[in-house]
Amino acid sequence: MVPHSKAPEFKDREIDASIDICCWVVLCPLTVGAIPYKTTIKLDAEEVTKIDVSLCGKSESKRPYGELGSVQQSTCCCCVSMTSSFGEISPGCGCQHSKVEELVEELKTRQRTRGDTAQIQRTEQTLERLDHMETKLDLIMEHLNIRQPVEAQTMGR
């Protein structure tokens, strides 16, 4: 197996990415209250959770870091937001650049580390299972007195 460094341990974090209450009050009649007035992003060791609370109720969505897709910061005029597979998140009235930058950087760091590490671990497990299956197949063929195919012999098996 190819040795790899152990992934750094991240502390659990909770980031308030809620819309500013004044903006929500202005937009509420236009959206019939469907815009969440409270958005919380919970970051733990393996996955990210987005919790939205609106007049319609509470919704919770979880994703492993490797499945977040592209995490980007986008701007339109003076407004800034973060986009990912969760959709668009624009804290405050859309002008909280530092909070969006913090959220994007934190998600990208965890996504790179946890997503890549998890993929490496799954690949290593698959290779171990494949080696184990090849060994079993060789033993079965030997027990049944079946010669290895010529291709396998030339490949160094």
N, C-alpha and C positions, 0 to 999 in steps of 0.2 A: 504494500500500500504506500501511497505517496503521503508523507507526513505533512500536516498543515498546522499552522499555529492555532491555538485555542481562541475562539471568538471572545472579544471583550464582553464583560457582563454589564448590561445596562440597567440602571435603576428605573423602577416604574415611575411614570410621570403622568400628570394630568394637566392638560392645557385647555383653558377656557377660550374657545374660538367663537363666542356668541356675538350676535349682532348687537349693536348699541340699542338700548331700549327706545331712545327717541326715534331712531331710524325704523325700528320695528313698528312703533305706533303709527308712523307716517305710511308705511307700506302695508300694514295689516288690512285696511279696508280694500286695497287693490288686490290682495291675494286671498282674501276671505280667511285670514289667519293661518294659512298653510305654511308660511315661512316660520321656521323654528325660532323661538325667542331665546333659546338656550342651546348651545352646541358645545359639547365637551369631547375632547380627543384624549383617550386613555392609551398610553404606550406601556406595554409590558414586555417581558423578555422575548416572547414569541410572536405576538400579534398586536395590531392596533384596533381600537374600538372607537367608533364614532357614535355618540349619543345625541340625538336631537329631541328637543321637547317643544311642542307647538300646541296650539289650541286643539288640534285634532288628536293629540296624544303624544306618546313617547315612542321613538323608534331607535333601535340599536343595531348596528352593523359591524361585524368583525371580519378582519382579513389578516392572514399571515403577511409579514413584510414582503415576502417574495411574490405575492399576488397583488401588490398595490398598483402595478403598472407604472406609468410615467408620473413622477411627482414634479410638478412645475410651479413656478411663480409666474403669474401673468398680471399685466397692468393694462388699464384702460383709463385714459386721461390721468387723474390723480388717484384712482382706486386701484387697489392691489388685492389679489386673491391667490389661493393655492388650489391647484387642480390635481386630482388623482382619480383612481377608480371609485372613490367616494363621491365624486362630483366636485363642484366648486365650493370652497369655503372662504368667506370674506369676513373676518372678524371686525368688530366695531362698526363704523359706517363705511368701511372699505379703505380707510386711510391708515391702518395700523401696519405699516411696512415692517417694523421690527418684529412684530408677532408672527407675521406671515413668513419672514425670512427664517426665524427661529423654528417654526413648524416645518418648513421645507427642508432645512438643514438636518433637523433631528430625524425626520422620516427618511431622508436619503441615506443618512449614515446608518440607521438601523436596517434599512432595506438592503444596502450593500453588504453589510456584515451578516445579518441574519439570513437574508435570502440566499446569498452566495454560500454561506456555511451550510445551510440546510441542503442545498443542491449537491454540494460536495459529499456530505454524509450519505445522502440517498444513492449517489453514484458509487461510493465505496461499498455500501451494503449490497447493491446490485452486483458488483464485481465479485464480492465474497460469495454470494449465492451462486453465481455462474461458475466460479472455481469449484465449489462444492458439488454442483451438478455434473461438471466435467469429470471429476474424480469418481463419482458414483457410476457414471456411464462407462468409464474406462474399466472399473471393477466388474460391472455386469458383462461387458464385452469379453473380458478375460475369462470370467467364469463360464460363459457360453462358448468359449473357444472361437470367437469371431475376431477375424483380423481387422485391424484398423484400416480405414480407407487410405489409399496412397497419398492423397492430399494431406491428411493429418500427419502421416509419417514424415513427409518432407517439411512440414511446418514446425517440427521439433517437439511434437507432443510426446 
